[in-house]
Amino acid sequence: MFGIILTIIAFEIGIFINNKWRNPLLNPILIATVLIIGFLTVTGIEYETYKVGGDYISFFLGPVTVLLAVPLYKQIQSLKRYWFPILAGITVGSATSVICVIACAKMFNLSKTLMLSLTPKSITIPMGSVFSEQIGGIPSITIVSIVITGITGAVTAPLVCRYFRIKNPVAQGVAIGTASHALGTTKAMEIGEIQGAMSSLSIGVAGVITVFITPALLKVFA
């Protein structure tokens, strides 16, 4: 129960702080992550001890991802109306994510294994960890990169949309879901129902597209 209770308390503190100051940088997941890391470091408790309970929470990632189909169903008319721009946007976004990883790996002279581990950073954890192992990456590194990507997307999504004047709710949802999967989708749902529906759609589609295009992109660019 230790890992479960610690996670819930840390997240509730994150929600309280976020509601009190309403700052995009004060994301509840980011706050909870910092609090848990700080607590384990100060107390000297091993991560493996915390992970025993944390794994129970991680187990629900899959079912929760499936439940994201509910808001999508409510916005099915928007999907039918904008199906081509949505598919094109997700495809370009997924390809850009992979190419950026390859470019950074070359720029910073990263090993091939590390590059392959970072490649699925913008798809959800259940898909990304399995795909990473299949292409020769290290799943644990992949999971960390996915979490960091998701938190970054959730924190910066409102700022990016405001700065670049992205006002169309469908475009906002597709961008957030493609770039930052389920964690970003939580922020998209806060922004609006259409944004949340389009973002939840983008999670699954981006995962499938990434799996198909990554081998070709690696062959061409890496």
C-alpha positions in Angstrom: 0.0 0.0 0.0 3.0 2.3 0.5 3.5 3.1 -3.2 -0.2 3.6 -3.8 -0.8 5.9 -0.8 2.4 8.0 -1.5 1.4 8.5 -5.2 -2.2 9.5 -4.3 -1.1 12.0 -1.6 1.6 13.5 -3.9 -0.9 13.9 -6.7 -3.6 15.4 -4.4 -1.0 18.0 -3.3 -0.2 18.7 -6.9 -3.9 19.3 -7.7 -4.3 21.6 -4.7 -1.3 23.7 -5.7 -2.5 23.8 -9.4 -6.0 24.9 -8.4 -4.6 27.6 -6.0 -2.3 29.3 -8.4 -3.6 28.2 -11.9 -0.2 28.3 -13.5 0.5 25.9 -16.5 4.0 25.2 -15.1 2.4 23.9 -11.9 1.2 20.7 -13.5 -0.2 18.2 -10.9 1.7 15.3 -12.5 5.0 17.3 -12.5 4.5 18.3 -8.9 3.7 14.8 -7.8 6.7 13.4 -9.6 9.1 15.9 -7.9 7.5 15.3 -4.5 7.8 11.5 -4.8 11.5 11.7 -6.0 12.3 14.1 -3.2 10.6 11.9 -0.5 12.4 8.8 -1.7 15.7 10.6 -1.8 15.4 12.2 1.7 14.1 9.0 3.4 16.6 6.7 1.5 13.8 4.4 0.5 14.7 2.3 -2.6 12.8 2.9 -5.8 12.1 -0.9 -6.0 10.2 -0.7 -2.7 8.0 2.2 -4.0 7.5 0.4 -7.4 5.8 -2.5 -5.7 2.8 -0.3 -5.1 3.4 2.0 -8.1 3.0 -0.9 -10.5 -0.6 -1.3 -9.4 -1.3 2.2 -10.6 0.7 1.7 -13.8 -1.5 -1.3 -14.5 -4.5 1.0 -15.1 -2.7 3.0 -17.8 -4.0 0.6 -20.5 -7.7 0.6 -19.4 -7.7 4.4 -18.9 -6.2 4.8 -22.4 -9.1 2.8 -23.8 -11.7 4.9 -21.9 -10.4 7.9 -23.8 -12.6 6.6 -26.6 -15.7 8.0 -24.8 -15.1 11.7 -25.5 -14.1 10.8 -29.0 -17.4 9.1 -29.6 -19.2 12.3 -28.4 -17.2 14.2 -31.1 -17.6 11.7 -33.9 -19.1 14.3 -36.2 -15.9 16.5 -36.0 -13.9 13.4 -36.8 -15.9 12.7 -39.9 -15.7 16.3 -41.0 -11.9 16.8 -40.5 -10.7 13.2 -41.1 -8.0 14.1 -43.7 -6.4 17.1 -41.9 -6.4 15.0 -38.7 -4.7 12.0 -40.3 -2.2 14.3 -42.1 -1.4 16.2 -38.9 -0.9 13.1 -36.9 1.4 11.5 -39.6 3.5 14.7 -40.0 3.7 15.1 -36.2 4.8 11.5 -35.6 7.4 11.6 -38.4 8.7 14.9 -37.0 9.1 13.4 -33.5 11.2 10.5 -34.8 13.3 12.6 -37.1 14.1 15.0 -34.2 15.3 12.2 -32.1 17.6 11.0 -34.9 18.9 14.5 -35.5 19.6 15.0 -31.7 21.3 11.6 -31.5 23.6 12.6 -34.3 24.2 16.1 -32.9 25.1 14.8 -29.4 26.8 11.6 -30.6 24.5 9.3 -28.7 24.8 5.5 -29.0 22.5 3.6 -31.3 20.8 1.9 -28.4 20.0 5.2 -26.7 18.7 6.6 -29.9 16.4 3.6 -30.4 15.2 3.9 -26.8 14.2 7.6 -27.3 12.5 7.1 -30.7 9.0 6.1 -29.3 9.0 9.1 -26.8 5.8 10.5 -28.1 3.6 7.4 -28.0 1.8 6.0 -24.9 3.8 3.8 -22.5 2.1 0.4 -23.2 2.9 0.8 -27.0 6.2 2.6 -26.6 7.9 0.2 -24.2 7.0 -2.9 -26.3 8.0 -1.2 -29.5 11.3 0.0 -28.0 12.3 -3.6 -27.1 11.4 -4.8 -30.6 13.7 -2.4 -32.3 16.6 -2.8 -29.9 16.0 -0.1 -27.4 15.9 -0.2 -23.6 12.3 -0.1 -22.4 13.1 1.5 -19.0 14.8 4.5 -20.8 11.9 4.6 -23.2 9.4 4.9 -20.3 11.3 7.7 -18.7 11.5 9.6 -22.0 7.7 9.1 -22.6 6.9 10.4 -19.1 9.2 13.5 -19.6 7.7 14.2 -23.0 4.1 13.9 -21.6 4.8 16.2 -18.7 6.5 18.7 -20.9 3.6 18.7 -23.3 1.0 19.0 -20.6 2.9 22.0 -19.1 3.7 23.8 -22.4 0.6 23.0 -24.5 -1.5 26.1 -23.5 1.6 28.4 -23.9 2.4 27.0 -27.3 -1.2 27.3 -28.6 -1.4 30.8 -27.2 2.0 31.9 -28.6 1.5 30.5 -32.1 -2.2 31.5 -32.1 -3.5 28.0 -32.6 -7.2 28.6 -32.0 -8.9 25.8 -33.8 -9.9 23.2 -31.1 -9.4 20.2 -33.5 -5.9 21.4 -34.4 -5.1 22.0 -30.7 -6.2 18.5 -29.7 -4.4 16.7 -32.6 -1.2 18.6 -31.8 -1.3 17.8 -28.1 -2.2 14.2 -28.4 0.3 13.5 -31.2 3.2 15.2 -29.3 2.5 14.2 -25.7 0.1 11.2 -25.6 -2.0 10.5 -22.5 -0.4 13.0 -20.2 -0.9 15.8 -22.7 -4.5 14.6 -23.2 -5.3 15.3 -19.6 -4.4 19.0 -20.2 -6.4 18.9 -23.6 -9.5 17.7 -21.7 -9.1 20.7 -19.3 -8.9 23.1 -22.3 -12.1 21.7 -23.9 -14.2 18.7 -24.9 -13.3 18.8 -28.6 -9.6 19.2 -27.7 -9.8 16.2 -25.4 -11.6 14.0 -27.9 -9.1 14.8 -30.8 -6.2 14.3 -28.5 -7.4 10.9 -27.3 -7.8 9.9 -31.0 -4.3 11.0 -31.8 -2.8 8.8 -29.1 -3.8 5.6 -30.7 -3.3 6.7 -34.3 0.1 8.3 -33.6 1.2 5.0 -31.9 0.2 2.9 -34.9 1.8 5.4 -37.4 5.0 5.6 -35.4 5.4 1.8 -35.4 5.0 1.7 -39.2 7.1 4.7 -40.2 10.0 4.4 -37.7 11.9 1.6 -39.4 11.8 3.5 -42.7 12.9 6.8 -41.1 15.7 5.0 -39.3 16.9 3.5 -42.5 16.8 6.8 -44.4 18.1 9.2 -41.7 20.1 7.1 -39.3 
